[in-house]
Amino acid sequence: MKAVRVLEYGGPLVLSDVPTPTIARDEILVKIKSTAVNHVDLVKAAGTARQVLPIDLPWIPGHEFSGVVERIGSDVAAWAPGDAVFGTGMGAYAEYLAVKPALIARKPSNLSFEEAASVPVAAQTAWQGIFTHGHLEKGQTILIHGGAGAVGAYAVQLGFHAGATVIATASGDDEAYLDSIGASRVIDYREAQFEKVLREKVDVVFDLVGGDAQKQSFLVLKEGGHLVSAVQPVSQEEAAMHHVSGVMMRLAPSGDVVGRIGRLLEEGTIRPDVATVYALQYAAQAWKDIAGNLPRVHGMPPSGLGARSRKKHGKIVLRVA
Ligand SMILES: NC(=O)c1ccc[n+]([C@@H]2O[C@H](COP(=O)([O-])OP(=O)(O)OC[C@H]3O[C@@H](n4cnc5c(N)ncnc54)[C@H](OP(=O)(O)O)[C@@H]3O)[C@@H](O)[C@H]2O)c1
């Protein structure tokens, strides 16, 4: 099969012929239709965080996919060849992927394969961030830092759907977009300091930005509130001082959560956002597009050509077949 691989840390993406994966009795072979690009692909490939995010080289990037079940192991009962699925799995920049049934769900019928591939990582991170770790409930208020990003946009939609008041920090030009998906207030992080303009304290902060945004968040949380970060550890001393909980979450992939998200997508309660679709062989260009948000990763400048030509928000998808 064809796959895009990283042969050495910081090296280029190489399209190669590699053996098609074999499956264990409890696995499924999925013929990949699309995959999507995540920051973590670039971070792992660069090797800068190899202590916490190790990879075996050569490495096939890609943590999410949509596709069609090609073959099932003898112990797999819930799926059959031909089923359209989406989910989380490592090594999805490839024509085939062996996955565990517990990580996938039925593809929503109203989504294209490209749209479906853009969902699992961002939407599950948002779900687990605000519900599992943030314990967000109806009637509460949540502040989401980076609300217009891939994860943030799902957090805004899921929070709104859960009956919470959603406040987001974002660039001012994302305000209309955030209004349209359920934010009741948008604070332009380039123009205002959220901790100065927020009059009421919030129950939950979901931090997708880190740095000062995280540090100042303690000032706007109610006692007993929750600060959940997807980007950096939360100071336990500060959390204790402000009588709040603080946690850095890490996505725990779950087919059950993907399935619930799939149902919300199918009924139109939430929607995906795809910025650009590239064919798999142009994965390197896709990485250049998102490297704008990740200076120094893979030696790319913060605002390369691709980054400037990119739509403001949404995921970058790779079409495989
Ligand atoms: N822990 C986990 O398991 C996990 C899982 C998934 C993702 N993540 C991490 O979560 C983060 C967000 O991921 P993503 O895919 O949503 O990224 P993304 O699509 O690049 O979105 C980032 C957003 O943050 C905004 N932003 C930048 N600086 C900001 C600031 N100071 N205040 C408010 N907003 C700001 C950006 O807006 P502008 O472009 O307008 O500046 C952009 O809309 C990444 O660091 C990613 O690695 C962690």
The ligand as an SDF file (V2000), in Angstrom:
LIG
                    3D

 48 52  0  0  0  0  0  0  0  0999 V2000
   -4.2780   17.3110   25.0060 N   0  0  0  0  0  0  0  0  0  0  0  0
   -4.8030   16.7290   23.9430 C   0  0  0  0  0  0  0  0  0  0  0  0
   -5.1350   15.5450   23.9600 O   0  0  0  0  0  0  0  0  0  0  0  0
   -5.0080   17.5540   22.7020 C   0  0  0  0  0  0  0  0  0  0  0  0
   -5.8180   17.0760   21.6650 C   0  0  0  0  0  0  0  0  0  0  0  0
   -6.0280   17.9040   20.5500 C   0  0  0  0  0  0  0  0  0  0  0  0
   -5.4090   19.1550   20.4920 C   0  0  0  0  0  0  0  0  0  0  0  0
   -4.6020   19.5590   21.5010 N   0  0  0  0  0  0  0  0  0  0  0  0
   -3.9430   20.8700   21.4810 C   0  0  0  0  0  0  0  0  0  0  0  0
   -4.9580   21.8510   21.6290 O   0  0  0  0  0  0  0  0  0  0  0  0
   -4.5460   23.0510   20.9870 C   0  0  0  0  0  0  0  0  0  0  0  0
   -5.6480   23.5470   20.0690 C   0  0  0  0  0  0  0  0  0  0  0  0
   -5.7630   22.6470   18.9920 O   0  0  0  0  0  0  0  0  0  0  0  0
   -6.5830   23.0500   17.6880 P   0  0  0  0  0  0  0  0  0  0  0  0
   -6.4640   21.8920   16.7600 O   0  0  0  0  0  0  0  0  0  0  0  0
   -7.9170   23.5410   18.0700 O   0  0  0  0  0  0  0  0  0  0  0  0
   -5.6890   24.2760   17.1610 O   0  0  0  0  0  0  0  0  0  0  0  0
   -6.0580   25.3810   16.0560 P   0  0  0  0  0  0  0  0  0  0  0  0
   -7.1170   24.8650   15.1520 O   0  0  0  0  0  0  0  0  0  0  0  0
   -4.7600   25.8440   15.4830 O   0  0  0  0  0  0  0  0  0  0  0  0
   -6.6920   26.5570   16.9120 O   0  0  0  0  0  0  0  0  0  0  0  0
   -5.9760   27.3890   17.7560 C   0  0  0  0  0  0  0  0  0  0  0  0
   -6.8490   28.6470   17.9280 C   0  0  0  0  0  0  0  0  0  0  0  0
   -6.3340   29.4090   19.0160 O   0  0  0  0  0  0  0  0  0  0  0  0
   -6.4440   30.7720   18.6610 C   0  0  0  0  0  0  0  0  0  0  0  0
   -5.5220   31.5320   19.4980 N   0  0  0  0  0  0  0  0  0  0  0  0
   -4.1820   31.6780   19.4000 C   0  0  0  0  0  0  0  0  0  0  0  0
   -3.7190   32.4450   20.4140 N   0  0  0  0  0  0  0  0  0  0  0  0
   -4.7890   32.7680   21.1770 C   0  0  0  0  0  0  0  0  0  0  0  0
   -4.9720   33.5330   22.3670 C   0  0  0  0  0  0  0  0  0  0  0  0
   -3.9370   34.1020   23.0100 N   0  0  0  0  0  0  0  0  0  0  0  0
   -6.2210   33.6520   22.8710 N   0  0  0  0  0  0  0  0  0  0  0  0
   -7.2750   33.0710   22.2670 C   0  0  0  0  0  0  0  0  0  0  0  0
   -7.1790   32.3480   21.1260 N   0  0  0  0  0  0  0  0  0  0  0  0
   -5.9420   32.2020   20.6010 C   0  0  0  0  0  0  0  0  0  0  0  0
   -6.1210   30.8020   17.1870 C   0  0  0  0  0  0  0  0  0  0  0  0
   -6.6510   31.9750   16.6090 O   0  0  0  0  0  0  0  0  0  0  0  0
   -5.8030   32.8460   15.5350 P   0  0  0  0  0  0  0  0  0  0  0  0
   -5.3500   31.8810   14.4900 O   0  0  0  0  0  0  0  0  0  0  0  0
   -6.7910   33.8530   15.0770 O   0  0  0  0  0  0  0  0  0  0  0  0
   -4.6670   33.4220   16.3260 O   0  0  0  0  0  0  0  0  0  0  0  0
   -6.8510   29.5410   16.6980 C   0  0  0  0  0  0  0  0  0  0  0  0
   -8.1910   29.8390   16.3470 O   0  0  0  0  0  0  0  0  0  0  0  0
   -3.2250   22.7180   20.2610 C   0  0  0  0  0  0  0  0  0  0  0  0
   -2.1350   23.1590   21.0320 O   0  0  0  0  0  0  0  0  0  0  0  0
   -3.2450   21.2010   20.1840 C   0  0  0  0  0  0  0  0  0  0  0  0
   -1.9440   20.6690   20.0860 O   0  0  0  0  0  0  0  0  0  0  0  0
   -4.3900   18.7820   22.6140 C   0  0  0  0  0  0  0  0  0  0  0  0
  1  2  1  0
  2  3  2  0
  2  4  1  0
  4  5  1  0
  4 48  2  0
  5  6  2  0
  6  7  1  0
  7  8  2  0
  8  9  1  0
  8 48  1  0
  9 10  1  0
  9 46  1  0
 10 11  1  0
 11 12  1  0
 11 44  1  0
 12 13  1  0
 13 14  1  0
 14 15  2  0
 14 16  1  0
 14 17  1  0
 17 18  1  0
 18 19  2  0
 18 20  1  0
 18 21  1  0
 21 22  1  0
 22 23  1  0
 23 24  1  0
 23 42  1  0
 24 25  1  0
 25 26  1  0
 25 36  1  0
 26 27  1  0
 26 35  1  0
 27 28  2  0
 28 29  1  0
 29 30  1  0
 29 35  2  0
 30 31  1  0
 30 32  2  0
 32 33  1  0
 33 34  2  0
 34 35  1  0
 36 37  1  0
 36 42  1  0
 37 38  1  0
 38 39  2  0
 38 40  1  0
 38 41  1  0
 42 43  1  0
 44 45  1  0
 44 46  1  0
 46 47  1  0
M  CHG  2   8   1  16  -1
M  END
$$$$
